[in-house]
Amino acid sequence: MDPVTDISVLERRVRAYREEMGRLGKEVRDLPLRREVFVSRSEADLGRVEELMLRSYYEDYYRWGHLQDSEGREVDPGEVPFEEIRDQVLSRFLVGTPAQVIEAVDEYRRRLGITELVAKMSFPGITHDMRSSAIELLAREVLPGLED
């Protein structure tokens, strides 16, 4: 459940995991998801953060060949320009207003059955104030909005 894998690929993997656990007579109790998260009410900050996250993904995942497309196929940086998969990468981030992030997490809960979210909220270029504000919004508005 790494941060770079598309939700449709994760669905197939979780289904296989659940089937195998069932075959072994074991129960799936916890299913964590790791994602890049940023919460803000500022459209300018959200746009800036998306660009910073994309730059980080370009450097940390794309350039060394650790990205897959939305079908789970390896992306060869020598053959596929980053711009071609940019929107796919963006779809893997949980970046938005509190309501948008709640909606996105609910989709992961609905489609995958996740029980936990491991959120990375720090990237090069994100200021301390931006990060602090995002953490506060996550705690005050997103987490209460996810309670069952």
N, CA and C atoms as an extended XYZ file, in Angstrom:
444
Properties=species:S:1:pos:R:3:atomname:S:1:resname:S:1:resid:I:1 pbc="F F F"
N         0.842       -1.191        0.000 N   MET     1
C         0.000        0.000        0.000 CA  MET     1
C         0.881        1.247        0.000 C   MET     1
N         1.880        1.212       -0.857 N   ASP     2
C         2.829        2.315       -0.937 CA  ASP     2
C         2.180        3.566       -1.542 C   ASP     2
N         2.837        4.704       -1.445 N   PRO     3
C         2.219        5.950       -1.904 CA  PRO     3
C         2.198        6.139       -3.410 C   PRO     3
N         2.895        5.307       -4.160 N   VAL     4
C         3.007        5.544       -5.600 CA  VAL     4
C         2.078        4.682       -6.442 C   VAL     4
N         1.356        3.766       -5.836 N   THR     5
C         0.530        2.824       -6.595 CA  THR     5
C        -0.903        3.333       -6.738 C   THR     5
N        -1.429        3.217       -7.951 N   ASP     6
C        -2.783        3.655       -8.282 CA  ASP     6
C        -3.826        2.818       -7.533 C   ASP     6
N        -4.940        3.436       -7.210 N   ILE     7
C        -5.990        2.753       -6.441 CA  ILE     7
C        -6.538        1.525       -7.171 C   ILE     7
N        -6.625        1.553       -8.497 N   SER     8
C        -7.143        0.391       -9.223 CA  SER     8
C        -6.198       -0.805       -9.100 C   SER     8
N        -4.905       -0.555       -9.073 N   VAL     9
C        -3.920       -1.620       -8.873 CA  VAL     9
C        -4.006       -2.128       -7.433 C   VAL     9
N        -4.144       -1.196       -6.496 N   LEU    10
C        -4.280       -1.594       -5.097 CA  LEU    10
C        -5.517       -2.456       -4.882 C   LEU    10
N        -6.605       -2.158       -5.591 N   GLU    11
C        -7.819       -2.980       -5.464 CA  GLU    11
C        -7.519       -4.439       -5.797 C   GLU    11
N        -6.814       -4.665       -6.890 N   ARG    12
C        -6.477       -6.035       -7.285 CA  ARG    12
C        -5.581       -6.696       -6.246 C   ARG    12
N        -4.616       -5.945       -5.746 N   ARG    13
C        -3.690       -6.500       -4.749 CA  ARG    13
C        -4.401       -6.820       -3.436 C   ARG    13
N        -5.284       -5.927       -3.000 N   VAL    14
C        -6.015       -6.158       -1.750 CA  VAL    14
C        -6.948       -7.352       -1.898 C   VAL    14
N        -7.592       -7.466       -3.051 N   ARG    15
C        -8.479       -8.613       -3.288 CA  ARG    15
C        -7.673       -9.916       -3.187 C   ARG    15
N        -6.501       -9.957       -3.826 N   ALA    16
C        -5.652      -11.157       -3.776 CA  ALA    16
C        -5.184      -11.430       -2.342 C   ALA    16
N        -4.830      -10.392       -1.623 N   TYR    17
C        -4.391      -10.528       -0.233 CA  TYR    17
C        -5.522      -11.090        0.628 C   TYR    17
N        -6.708      -10.530        0.488 N   ARG    18
C        -7.851      -11.003        1.278 CA  ARG    18
C        -8.190      -12.466        0.945 C   ARG    18
N        -8.140      -12.796       -0.349 N   GLU    19
C        -8.420      -14.179       -0.755 CA  GLU    19
C        -7.404      -15.139       -0.155 C   GLU    19
N        -6.130      -14.779       -0.209 N   GLU    20
C        -5.091      -15.643        0.339 CA  GLU    20
C        -5.209      -15.756        1.861 C   GLU    20
N        -5.492      -14.647        2.522 N   MET    21
C        -5.686      -14.702        3.971 CA  MET    21
C        -6.878      -15.598        4.310 C   MET    21
N        -7.955      -15.483        3.548 N   GLY    22
C        -9.107      -16.348        3.766 CA  GLY    22
C        -8.778      -17.815        3.539 C   GLY    22
N        -8.025      -18.096        2.487 N   ARG    23
C        -7.611      -19.465        2.191 CA  ARG    23
C        -6.787      -20.052        3.340 C   ARG    23
N        -6.024      -19.198        3.994 N   LEU    24
C        -5.189      -19.631        5.119 CA  LEU    24
C        -5.954      -19.633        6.444 C   LEU    24
N        -7.225      -19.206        6.401 N   GLY    25
C        -8.027      -19.169        7.615 CA  GLY    25
C        -7.682      -18.017        8.535 C   GLY    25
N        -7.110      -16.968        7.961 N   LYS    26
C        -6.710      -15.817        8.764 CA  LYS    26
C        -7.606      -14.622        8.452 C   LYS    26
N        -7.755      -13.789        9.453 N   GLU    27
C        -8.584      -12.586        9.342 CA  GLU    27
C        -7.708      -11.371        9.028 C   GLU    27
N        -8.211      -10.521        8.147 N   VAL    28
C        -7.535       -9.251        7.878 CA  VAL    28
C        -8.095       -8.243        8.865 C   VAL    28
N        -7.266       -7.804        9.809 N   ARG    29
C        -7.734       -6.866       10.833 CA  ARG    29
C        -7.397       -5.426       10.491 C   ARG    29
N        -6.158       -5.203       10.102 N   ASP    30
C        -5.691       -3.848        9.817 CA  ASP    30
C        -5.205       -3.778        8.377 C   ASP    30
N        -5.540       -2.677        7.728 N   LEU    31
C        -5.112       -2.478        6.353 CA  LEU    31
C        -4.718       -1.012        6.183 C   LEU    31
N        -3.444       -0.702        6.457 N   PRO    32
C        -2.997        0.693        6.356 CA  PRO    32
C        -2.735        1.107        4.912 C   PRO    32
N        -2.883        2.375        4.662 N   LEU    33
C        -2.578        2.973        3.363 CA  LEU    33
C        -1.602        4.099        3.602 C   LEU    33
N        -0.554        4.175        2.810 N   ARG    34
C         0.438        5.247        2.900 CA  ARG    34
C         0.204        6.204        1.741 C   ARG    34
N         0.008        7.488        2.043 N   ARG    35
C        -0.229        8.490        1.007 CA  ARG    35
C         0.406        9.823        1.393 C   ARG    35
N         0.646       10.631        0.355 N   GLU    36
C         1.108       11.998        0.524 CA  GLU    36
C        -0.143       12.841        0.764 C   GLU    36
N        -0.149       13.633        1.832 N   VAL    37
C        -1.351       14.356        2.244 CA  VAL    37
C        -1.026       15.827        2.465 C   VAL    37
N        -1.921       16.683        1.989 N   PHE    38
C        -1.821       18.103        2.299 CA  PHE    38
C        -3.225       18.687        2.273 C   PHE    38
N        -3.560       19.420        3.332 N   VAL    39
C        -4.892       19.996        3.491 CA  VAL    39
C        -4.765       21.506        3.618 C   VAL    39
N        -5.566       22.225        2.838 N   SER    40
C        -5.554       23.689        2.907 CA  SER    40
C        -6.862       24.220        2.340 C   SER    40
N        -7.183       25.439        2.719 N   ARG    41
C        -8.323       26.133        2.108 CA  ARG    41
C        -7.844       27.065        0.996 C   ARG    41
N        -6.535       27.230        0.876 N   SER    42
C        -5.949       28.143       -0.097 CA  SER    42
C        -5.671       27.422       -1.419 C   SER    42
N        -6.354       27.817       -2.475 N   GLU    43
C        -6.119       27.229       -3.795 CA  GLU    43
C        -4.680       27.450       -4.235 C   GLU    43
N        -4.119       28.606       -3.909 N   ALA    44
C        -2.725       28.889       -4.279 CA  ALA    44
C        -1.777       27.922       -3.580 C   ALA    44
N        -1.997       27.691       -2.283 N   ASP    45
C        -1.140       26.744       -1.556 CA  ASP    45
C        -1.310       25.324       -2.094 C   ASP    45
N        -2.540       24.942       -2.404 N   LEU    46
C        -2.776       23.593       -2.928 CA  LEU    46
C        -2.068       23.401       -4.265 C   LEU    46
N        -2.140       24.395       -5.136 N   GLY    47
C        -1.445       24.314       -6.420 CA  GLY    47
C         0.058       24.251       -6.249 C   GLY    47
N         0.574       25.061       -5.349 N   ARG    48
C         2.017       25.068       -5.087 CA  ARG    48
C         2.475       23.720       -4.528 C   ARG    48
N         1.713       23.182       -3.597 N   VAL    49
C         2.067       21.908       -2.985 CA  VAL    49
C         2.030       20.779       -4.025 C   VAL    49
N         1.021       20.781       -4.889 N   GLU    50
C         0.974       19.756       -5.941 CA  GLU    50
C         2.232       19.798       -6.789 C   GLU    50
N         2.671       20.999       -7.161 N   GLU    51
C         3.882       21.127       -7.978 CA  GLU    51
C         5.122       20.652       -7.216 C   GLU    51
N         5.206       20.976       -5.930 N   LEU    52
C         6.329       20.512       -5.119 CA  LEU    52
C         6.328       18.988       -4.983 C   LEU    52
N         5.147       18.413       -4.782 N   MET    53
C         5.043       16.961       -4.673 CA  MET    53
C         5.414       16.302       -6.000 C   MET    53
N         4.939       16.872       -7.103 N   LEU    54
C         5.281       16.325       -8.417 CA  LEU    54
C         6.793       16.369       -8.650 C   LEU    54
N         7.418       17.466       -8.279 N   ARG    55
C         8.869       17.580       -8.430 CA  ARG    55
C         9.568       16.502       -7.605 C   ARG    55
N         9.090       16.285       -6.390 N   SER    56
C         9.661       15.257       -5.528 CA  SER    56
C         9.487       13.870       -6.156 C   SER    56
N         8.312       13.587       -6.691 N   TYR    57
C         8.060       12.295       -7.327 CA  TYR    57
C         8.921       12.109       -8.570 C   TYR    57
N         9.099       13.194       -9.305 N   TYR    58
C         9.962       13.126      -10.485 CA  TYR    58
C        11.368       12.714      -10.063 C   TYR    58
N        11.892       13.376       -9.047 N   GLU    59
C        13.260       13.105       -8.587 CA  GLU    59
C        13.380       11.758       -7.871 C   GLU    59
N        12.419       11.449       -7.011 N   ASP    60
C        12.546       10.300       -6.121 CA  ASP    60
C        11.980        8.994       -6.670 C   ASP    60
N        11.056        9.047       -7.598 N   TYR    61
C        10.431        7.823       -8.098 CA  TYR    61
C        10.584        7.661       -9.610 C   TYR    61
N        10.215        8.667      -10.369 N   TYR    62
C        10.229        8.566      -11.824 CA  TYR    62
C        11.636        8.353      -12.372 C   TYR    62
N        12.573        9.193      -11.980 N   ARG    63
C        13.919        9.136      -12.564 CA  ARG    63
C        14.614        7.803      -12.313 C   ARG    63
N        14.307        7.161      -11.202 N   TRP    64
C        14.937        5.860      -10.974 CA  TRP    64
C        14.000        4.690      -11.244 C   TRP    64
N        12.923        4.947      -12.011 N   GLY    65
C        12.079        3.873      -12.528 CA  GLY    65
C        11.217        3.151      -11.524 C   GLY    65
N        10.703        3.882      -10.538 N   HIS    66
C         9.864        3.249       -9.527 CA  HIS    66
C         8.409        3.703       -9.595 C   HIS    66
N         7.948        4.041      -10.781 N   LEU    67
C         6.540        4.392      -10.948 CA  LEU    67
C         5.867        3.377      -11.861 C   LEU    67
N         4.588        3.181      -11.604 N   GLN    68
C         3.755        2.340      -12.468 CA  GLN    68
C         2.634        3.200      -13.009 C   GLN    68
N         2.102        2.796      -14.161 N   ASP    69
C         0.950        3.505      -14.688 CA  ASP    69
C        -0.307        3.017      -13.963 C   ASP    69
N        -1.468        3.496      -14.383 N   SER    70
C        -2.711        3.159      -13.678 CA  SER    70
C        -3.124        1.702      -13.868 C   SER    70
N        -2.430        0.985      -14.745 N   GLU    71
C        -2.699       -0.447      -14.925 CA  GLU    71
C        -1.689       -1.322      -14.189 C   GLU    71
N        -0.688       -0.684      -13.556 N   GLY    72
C         0.313       -1.427      -12.814 CA  GLY    72
C         1.546       -1.788      -13.624 C   GLY    72
N         1.649       -1.253      -14.848 N   ARG    73
C         2.831       -1.506      -15.673 CA  ARG    73
C         3.945       -0.538      -15.291 C   ARG    73
N         5.183       -1.042      -15.250 N   GLU    74
C         6.335       -0.194      -14.939 CA  GLU    74
C         6.449        0.931      -15.964 C   GLU    74
N         6.760        2.120      -15.500 N   VAL    75
C         6.974        3.266      -16.372 CA  VAL    75
C         8.476        3.424      -16.581 C   VAL    75
N         8.908        3.274      -17.821 N   ASP    76
C        10.319        3.434      -18.162 CA  ASP    76
C        10.580        4.906      -18.449 C   ASP    76
N        11.364        5.593      -17.603 N   PRO    77
C        11.598        7.021      -17.814 CA  PRO    77
C        12.313        7.325      -19.129 C   PRO    77
N        12.951        6.331      -19.722 N   GLY    78
C        13.595        6.523      -21.009 CA  GLY    78
C        12.616        6.495      -22.169 C   GLY    78
N        11.405        5.988      -21.914 N   GLU    79
C        10.412        5.860      -22.978 CA  GLU    79
C         9.147        6.683      -22.752 C   GLU    79
N         8.800        6.934      -21.498 N   VAL    80
C         7.556        7.640      -21.176 CA  VAL    80
C         7.896        8.972      -20.518 C   VAL    80
N         7.583       10.097      -21.181 N   PRO    81
C         7.842       11.404      -20.559 CA  PRO    81
C         6.996       11.572      -19.292 C   PRO    81
N         7.559       12.236      -18.296 N   PHE    82
C         6.848       12.450      -17.036 CA  PHE    82
C         5.517       13.164      -17.259 C   PHE    82
N         5.487       14.122      -18.179 N   GLU    83
C         4.241       14.857      -18.459 CA  GLU    83
C         3.106       13.922      -18.859 C   GLU    83
N         3.444       12.799      -19.461 N   GLU    84
C         2.441       11.839      -19.908 CA  GLU    84
C         1.747       11.137      -18.732 C   GLU    84
N         2.430       11.023      -17.618 N   ILE    85
C         1.841       10.343      -16.449 CA  ILE    85
C         1.563       11.301      -15.293 C   ILE    85
N         1.766       12.577      -15.527 N   ARG    86
C         1.597       13.608      -14.489 CA  ARG    86
C         0.247       13.511      -13.780 C   ARG    86
N        -0.836       13.446      -14.548 N   ASP    87
C        -2.166       13.401      -13.945 CA  ASP    87
C        -2.392       12.111      -13.158 C   ASP    87
N        -1.809       11.008      -13.625 N   GLN    88
C        -1.920        9.754      -12.876 CA  GLN    88
C        -1.238        9.891      -11.517 C   GLN    88
N        -0.059       10.531      -11.520 N   VAL    89
C         0.665       10.737      -10.261 CA  VAL    89
C        -0.143       11.646       -9.335 C   VAL    89
N        -0.677       12.729       -9.881 N   LEU    90
C        -1.491       13.654       -9.072 CA  LEU    90
C        -2.668       12.942       -8.408 C   LEU    90
N        -3.257       11.995       -9.103 N   SER    91
C        -4.432       11.294       -8.562 CA  SER    91
C        -4.095       10.448       -7.345 C   SER    91
N        -2.814       10.216       -7.099 N   ARG    92
C        -2.390        9.397       -5.964 CA  ARG    92
C        -2.143       10.215       -4.709 C   ARG    92
N        -2.162       11.536       -4.843 N   PHE    93
C        -1.989       12.419       -3.692 CA  PHE    93
C        -3.339       12.703       -3.057 C   PHE    93
N        -3.351       12.916       -1.760 N   LEU    94
C        -4.544       13.381       -1.057 CA  LEU    94
C        -4.307       14.857       -0.751 C   LEU    94
N        -4.559       15.688       -1.730 N   VAL    95
C        -4.322       17.125       -1.629 CA  VAL    95
C        -5.634       17.830       -1.919 C   VAL    95
N        -6.051       18.694       -0.977 N   GLY    96
C        -7.282       19.432       -1.199 CA  GLY    96
C        -7.777       20.104        0.056 C   GLY    96
N        -8.989       20.594       -0.043 N   THR    97
C        -9.657       21.179        1.113 CA  THR    97
C       -10.013       20.042        2.071 C   THR    97
N       -10.374       20.368        3.307 N   PRO    98
C       -10.768       19.287        4.218 CA  PRO    98
C       -11.860       18.380        3.620 C   PRO    98
N       -12.864       18.956        3.016 N   ALA    99
C       -13.949       18.151        2.432 CA  ALA    99
C       -13.435       17.256        1.304 C   ALA    99
N       -12.541       17.773        0.482 N   GLN   100
C       -11.996       16.975       -0.623 CA  GLN   100
C       -11.142       15.822       -0.104 C   GLN   100
N       -10.360       16.068        0.923 N   VAL   101
C        -9.521       15.008        1.477 CA  VAL   101
C       -10.393       13.948        2.159 C   VAL   101
N       -11.414       14.363        2.871 N   ILE   102
C       -12.353       13.402        3.474 CA  ILE   102
C       -12.957       12.527        2.397 C   ILE   102
N       -13.408       13.133        1.318 N   GLU   103
C       -14.014       12.385        0.207 CA  GLU   103
C       -13.021       11.386       -0.393 C   GLU   103
N       -11.776       11.812       -0.570 N   ALA   104
C       -10.755       10.935       -1.152 CA  ALA   104
C       -10.443        9.758       -0.217 C   ALA   104
N       -10.302       10.027        1.081 N   VAL   105
C       -10.025        8.948        2.031 CA  VAL   105
C       -11.213        7.993        2.078 C   VAL   105
N       -12.423        8.530        2.040 N   ASP   106
C       -13.613        7.668        2.030 CA  ASP   106
C       -13.621        6.748        0.809 C   ASP   106
N       -13.131        7.241       -0.330 N   GLU   107
C       -13.058        6.383       -1.514 CA  GLU   107
C       -12.088        5.220       -1.279 C   GLU   107
N       -10.952        5.488       -0.661 N   TYR   108
C       -10.011        4.416       -0.336 CA  TYR   108
C       -10.625        3.442        0.666 C   TYR   108
N       -11.373        3.950        1.617 N   ARG   109
C       -12.037        3.066        2.584 CA  ARG   109
C       -13.074        2.201        1.880 C   ARG   109
N       -13.856        2.813        1.003 N   ARG   110
C       -14.902        2.100        0.282 CA  ARG   110
C       -14.310        1.042       -0.661 C   ARG   110
N       -13.306        1.434       -1.425 N   ARG   111
C       -12.774        0.535       -2.457 CA  ARG   111
C       -11.764       -0.483       -1.928 C   ARG   111
N       -11.029       -0.132       -0.882 N   LEU   112
C        -9.977       -1.016       -0.382 CA  LEU   112
C       -10.248       -1.570        1.013 C   LEU   112
N       -11.075       -0.875        1.771 N   GLY   113
C       -11.313       -1.291        3.144 CA  GLY   113
C       -10.189       -0.900        4.084 C   GLY   113
N        -9.503        0.214        3.782 N   ILE   114
C        -8.393        0.622        4.644 CA  ILE   114
C        -8.903        0.931        6.049 C   ILE   114
N        -8.047        0.685        7.012 N   THR   115
C        -8.388        0.957        8.412 CA  THR   115
C        -7.521        2.060        8.999 C   THR   115
N        -6.412        2.380        8.314 N   GLU   116
C        -5.491        3.400        8.804 CA  GLU   116
C        -4.928        4.175        7.618 C   GLU   116
N        -4.558        5.422        7.884 N   LEU   117
C        -3.901        6.249        6.880 CA  LEU   117
C        -2.583        6.735        7.465 C   LEU   117
N        -1.494        6.409        6.794 N   VAL   118
C        -0.172        6.896        7.171 CA  VAL   118
C         0.107        8.070        6.230 C   VAL   118
N         0.139        9.272        6.791 N   ALA   119
C         0.200       10.494        5.982 CA  ALA   119
C         1.588       11.118        6.018 C   ALA   119
N         2.168       11.303        4.835 N   LYS   120
C         3.403       12.081        4.727 CA  LYS   120
C         2.982       13.496        4.364 C   LYS   120
N         3.402       14.458        5.175 N   MET   121
C         2.950       15.835        4.978 CA  MET   121
C         4.110       16.807        4.828 C   MET   121
N         5.283       16.306        4.509 N   SER   122
C         6.447       17.172        4.405 CA  SER   122
C         7.199       16.898        3.113 C   SER   122
N         7.487       17.966        2.383 N   PHE   123
C         8.236       17.891        1.134 CA  PHE   123
C         9.188       19.064        1.057 C   PHE   123
N        10.267       18.914        0.311 N   PRO   124
C        11.144       20.070        0.090 CA  PRO   124
C        10.345       21.231       -0.510 C   PRO   124
N        10.516       22.402        0.076 N   GLY   125
C         9.834       23.590       -0.430 CA  GLY   125
C         8.575       23.973        0.324 C   GLY   125
N         8.016       23.051        1.086 N   ILE   126
C         6.829       23.368        1.876 CA  ILE   126
C         7.302       24.046        3.155 C   ILE   126
N         6.769       25.215        3.410 N   THR   127
C         7.219       25.962        4.582 CA  THR   127
C         6.673       25.350        5.870 C   THR   127
N         7.321       25.701        6.973 N   HIS   128
C         6.870       25.240        8.281 CA  HIS   128
C         5.429       25.698        8.544 C   HIS   128
N         5.117       26.948        8.208 N   ASP   129
C         3.761       27.458        8.441 CA  ASP   129
C         2.718       26.701        7.617 C   ASP   129
N         3.037       26.412        6.356 N   MET   130
C         2.101       25.654        5.513 CA  MET   130
C         1.864       24.264        6.093 C   MET   130
N         2.948       23.605        6.488 N   ARG   131
C         2.845       22.255        7.044 CA  ARG   131
C         2.066       22.269        8.357 C   ARG   131
N         2.356       23.230        9.221 N   SER   132
C         1.646       23.325       10.505 CA  SER   132
C         0.156       23.543       10.298 C   SER   132
N        -0.182       24.410        9.366 N   SER   133
C        -1.585       24.672        9.057 CA  SER   133
C        -2.266       23.405        8.523 C   SER   133
N        -1.573       22.667        7.654 N   ALA   134
C        -2.139       21.440        7.088 CA  ALA   134
C        -2.369       20.390        8.172 C   ALA   134
N        -1.424       20.272        9.096 N   ILE   135
C        -1.564       19.310       10.187 CA  ILE   135
C        -2.741       19.691       11.078 C   ILE   135
N        -2.884       20.986       11.346 N   GLU   136
C        -4.002       21.446       12.173 CA  GLU   136
C        -5.343       21.161       11.498 C   GLU   136
N        -5.459       21.452       10.198 N   LEU   137
C        -6.704       21.158        9.474 CA  LEU   137
C        -6.989       19.661        9.447 C   LEU   137
N        -5.952       18.862        9.284 N   LEU   138
C        -6.135       17.413        9.293 CA  LEU   138
C        -6.711       16.967       10.638 C   LEU   138
N        -6.137       17.483       11.718 N   ALA   139
C        -6.579       17.091       13.055 CA  ALA   139
C        -7.965       17.623       13.408 C   ALA   139
N        -8.225       18.879       13.058 N   ARG   140
C        -9.482       19.518       13.485 CA  ARG   140
C       -10.678       19.226       12.585 C   ARG   140
N       -10.429       19.011       11.278 N   GLU   141
C       -11.559       18.880       10.358 CA  GLU   141
C       -11.610       17.568        9.598 C   GLU   141
N       -10.452       17.063        9.171 N   VAL   142
C       -10.478       15.833        8.370 CA  VAL   142
C       -10.721       14.619        9.249 C   VAL   142
N        -9.919       14.433       10.282 N   LEU   143
C       -10.062       13.244       11.117 CA  LEU   143
C       -11.458       13.115       11.736 C   LEU   143
N       -12.028       14.191       12.307 N   PRO   144
C       -13.396       14.062       12.814 CA  PRO   144
C       -14.408       13.727       11.693 C   PRO   144
N       -14.131       14.188       10.501 N   GLY   145
C       -15.016       13.897        9.369 CA  GLY   145
C       -14.934       12.469        8.878 C   GLY   145
N       -13.930       11.738        9.353 N   LEU   146
C       -13.759       10.332        8.963 CA  LEU   146
C       -14.281        9.347        9.991 C   LEU   146
N       -14.700        9.852       11.139 N   GLU   147
C       -15.190        8.958       12.181 CA  GLU   147
C       -16.446        8.274       11.726 C   GLU   147
N       -16.520        6.985       12.049 N   ASP   148
C       -17.712        6.203       11.666 CA  ASP   148
C       -18.884        6.499       12.547 C   ASP   148
